[in-house]
Amino acid sequence: MTHRTSGSLAIALATAALAASCGGGIGGSGSPMAGGGIGGSGSADAKGTITRFGSVFVGGIEFDAGEAEVRINGAAAAESDLRAGMPVRVAGSVDPAGLTGTASRIEYRSRLVGVVESVDAADGSLRVLGQAVLRDAFTALYDPASEKIEAGNVVEVGGCDDGDAIRATYLRRRHPVFVPGTTVLELSGVVRDLNAAGRTFRIGDQMVDFAGAALAGFAGGLPLDGDACRVGSSSGLVAGALVADRVTAEPADGPGADGAWGAVEGVVSEAFPGGASVAGTAVRTGLATSYEAGGESGLVPGTRLAVRGAWRGGALEASVVRFMAAGPLRIVADVEALDAAAGTVTVLGKAFRVDAWTRLRDDLDESGRPLPLADLLVKDRVELRPSAGDGALAAQMVRTSPFETVLLEGPVDSAEVGLLRVGGVEVRVGVDGRGVGVGRIDGGAPESGLAGATVSVVGRWNGQAIVADTVTVLP
């Protein structure tokens, strides 16, 4: 960083810039068109989470990445090394409609690689290198050893700042334990509480000892409060401090030039008249803004959004605002039919749309390999989460291991003796037409009293309904 401000203002500005790394600008020429499109064509500088493959989908734009230079944590890589959930920066070009483009460079940098201090059994959140790491339905978890991440494991986290925590979009278990001198820990963040004489500073709650570190990229030779940096350590924690081998300045992510393409994805931290702050970026809305899977009234703190538009005066003027939250329904079942060209997948008799915003990945093995929609097959087992704002739209779909029974979780639409309807799917409790499949409701509650309750149904799909083995009322 070449420009310095003092005190808490510098830290606040730098934190906002760092948070914007979860989603940022698409550089080029053009402006939003009324009705939600993006006009013009030109160069692209896009930031956002990889949602799916078949090319690389970022910020609702499908990028052809066949000739792109790919870098992961600074090292040369291939497109096949990318994973859904990774927050990336894409350079290239965008077509006039703003829906497709060509990538010349794709770069991913983890937010941290560190030792897990603790795991919250209730919500799966972690404490890593003094940082709170939040997990939700959209966190892509890649774990080659087990289904659980435990204290002492070394994990890689990709995501963006969400208040005093990191909201993980990508989480990977890298090593069972930390081995000093072999395992390299990394932490990105904003310098605060600098002690120049003692050669220490903090990132979040983590103390960093840089007495023996190589320093690079700092205008004054030393990191100062408010500077964004990346710390590398092969020594790990000593007396609670992360002993740095190197500390490197990281450039701030500012807004794009006026008229440039723009896109941002992240969580709303603040709402104000005519817009909101999303992942550290000021987003302005107006009469020309169109909303997908939600409406203007949903622009409230904590809401996950993706926005496309154009930069004006340091803010992103929104052409399209897409609400990214998953609804209460969760389905684990086989694909019955699909139409890759039309972008529809049928599960439990219901057709769901899959679009550029749908998070699509493959968890059949530890690699979490990319899953183009065209590679999905009838009878593949998927875990599907419909959108909160549009129940016919898939917010996330994950191909997973096959299993005999199906799972359906969600609120009960209607209930009568022997029959429930959950998320529009019929659930038979008792004996089906063939005289088999007697189900039970945990706790002995009568079916007719379950309307409005949230339940978990395990059973078998007969092509028309789930014949329940168990129905569990969830808290």
Stockholm file with secondary structure:
# STOCKHOLM 1.0

chainA/1-475         MTHRTSGSLAIALATAALAASCGGGIGGSGSPMAGGGIGGSGSADAKGTITRFGSVFVGGIEFDAGEAEVRINGAAAAESDLRAGMPVRVAGSVDPAGLTGTASRIEYRSRLVGVVESVDAADGSLRVLGQAVLRDAFTALYDPASEKIEAGNVVEVGGCDDGDAIRATYLRRRHPVFVPGTTVLELSGVVRDLNAAGRTFRIGDQMVDFAGAALAGFAGGLPLDGDACRVGSSSGLVAGALVADRVTAEPADGPGADGAWGAVEGVVSEAFPGGASVAGTAVRTGLATSYEAGGESGLVPGTRLAVRGAWRGGALEASVVRFMAAGPLRIVADVEALDAAAGTVTVLGKAFRVDAWTRLRDDLDESGRPLPLADLLVKDRVELRPSAGDGALAAQMVRTSPFETVLLEGPVDSAEVGLLRVGGVEVRVGVDGRGVGVGRIDGGAPESGLAGATVSVVGRWNGQAIVADTVTVLP
#=GR chainA/1-475 SS CCCCCCHHHHHHHHHHHHHGGGSBBCCSSCCBCTTSCBCCCEEEEEEEEEEEETTEEETTEEEECTTCEEEETTEEECGGGCCTTCEEEEEEEECTTSSEEEEEEEEECCSEEEEEEEECTTTCCEEETTEEEECCTTCEEECSSCSCCCTTCEEEEEEEEETTEEEEEEEEEEESSCCTTTSCEEEEEECEEEETTTTEEEETTEEEECTTCEEESCTTSSCCTTCEEEEEESSCEETTEEECSEEEECCCCCCCCTTCEEEEEEEEEEEETTEEEETTEEEECCTTCEEESSCGGGCCTTCEEEEEEEEETTEEEEEEEEECCBCSCEEEEEEEEEETTTTEEEETTEEEECCTTSEEEECSSTTCCCCBGGGCCTTCEEEEEEBSSCTTBEEEEEEECCCSSEEEEEEEEEEETTEEEETTEEEECSCCTTSCCCCEEGGGCCGGGCTTCEEEEEEEECSSSEEEEEEEECC
#=GC SS_cons         CCCCCCHHHHHHHHHHHHHGGGSBBCCSSCCBCTTSCBCCCEEEEEEEEEEEETTEEETTEEEECTTCEEEETTEEECGGGCCTTCEEEEEEEECTTSSEEEEEEEEECCSEEEEEEEECTTTCCEEETTEEEECCTTCEEECSSCSCCCTTCEEEEEEEEETTEEEEEEEEEEESSCCTTTSCEEEEEECEEEETTTTEEEETTEEEECTTCEEESCTTSSCCTTCEEEEEESSCEETTEEECSEEEECCCCCCCCTTCEEEEEEEEEEEETTEEEETTEEEECCTTCEEESSCGGGCCTTCEEEEEEEEETTEEEEEEEEECCBCSCEEEEEEEEEETTTTEEEETTEEEECCTTSEEEECSSTTCCCCBGGGCCTTCEEEEEEBSSCTTBEEEEEEECCCSSEEEEEEEEEEETTEEEETTEEEECSCCTTSCCCCEEGGGCCGGGCTTCEEEEEEEECSSSEEEEEEEECC
//
